[in-house]
């Protein structure tokens, strides 16, 4: 029973971590794309704006996708919306 509970807790922590990463540009001078995830479409866009503000760049939203496959069963823990934004060069 303890092993099952521990496995469930580990699964919650692993699944609860959504996608969030920055793709650097070819010169290495800064980010080229930013990818974040959230529970809702609007939340995803807001997270993308927050991440861009934190990095001090301006972005243009290029893609919003939803993965409601197996993740729908883990809804409270699974961030199914993924937003990708391209950094606007000044």
C-alpha positions in Angstrom: 0.0 0.0 0.0 2.8 2.4 0.8 4.5 1.7 -2.5 1.3 2.5 -4.4 0.8 5.7 -2.5 4.5 6.7 -3.1 4.1 5.9 -6.8 0.9 8.1 -7.0 2.7 11.0 -5.3 5.6 10.7 -7.7 3.3 10.6 -10.7 1.5 13.7 -9.5 4.8 15.6 -9.2 6.1 14.5 -12.6 2.8 15.1 -14.5 2.3 18.5 -12.7 5.4 19.9 -14.2 4.4 21.3 -17.6 6.5 22.2 -20.5 8.5 25.4 -20.1 11.7 26.0 -22.0 13.6 28.6 -24.1 15.1 27.8 -27.5 18.3 30.0 -28.0 19.0 31.6 -31.3 21.8 30.6 -33.6 24.2 33.3 -32.3 23.6 32.5 -28.7 22.9 36.1 -27.9 19.4 35.4 -26.5 16.2 33.4 -26.9 14.7 32.6 -30.3 11.5 30.9 -29.1 9.7 30.5 -25.8 7.5 27.5 -25.0 5.2 27.4 -21.9 2.2 25.3 -20.8 -0.9 26.0 -18.8 -4.3 24.6 -17.9 -6.3 26.9 -20.2 -5.9 28.7 -23.5 -5.9 32.1 -21.9 -3.7 30.9 -19.1 -1.2 29.7 -21.6 -1.1 33.1 -23.4 -0.7 34.8 -20.0 2.2 32.5 -19.0 3.9 33.2 -22.3 3.7 37.0 -21.7 5.0 36.6 -18.1 7.9 34.5 -19.3 8.8 37.0 -22.0 8.6 39.8 -19.5 10.8 37.9 -17.1 13.4 37.5 -19.9 13.0 41.1 -21.0 12.0 40.3 -24.6 9.0 40.9 -26.8 7.3 38.0 -28.4 4.8 37.1 -31.1 2.5 34.1 -30.5 3.1 31.5 -33.1 1.3 28.4 -31.9 -1.3 27.3 -29.3 -1.9 23.5 -29.1 -3.9 21.3 -26.8 -3.1 17.7 -25.9 -6.2 16.3 -24.4 -5.3 12.7 -25.0 -4.4 10.7 -21.9 -3.9 13.9 -20.0 -7.7 14.5 -19.6 -7.6 11.7 -17.0 -5.1 13.7 -15.0 -6.8 17.1 -15.5 -6.1 18.8 -12.2 -2.4 18.0 -12.6 -1.8 18.0 -16.3 -1.2 21.3 -18.2 -2.6 20.4 -21.6 -2.2 23.7 -23.5 1.2 24.5 -25.0 2.0 28.0 -26.3 5.0 28.9 -28.5 6.1 32.4 -29.1 8.8 33.8 -31.4 11.1 36.5 -30.0 10.7 39.8 -31.9 14.1 41.2 -32.9 14.5 44.9 -32.5 
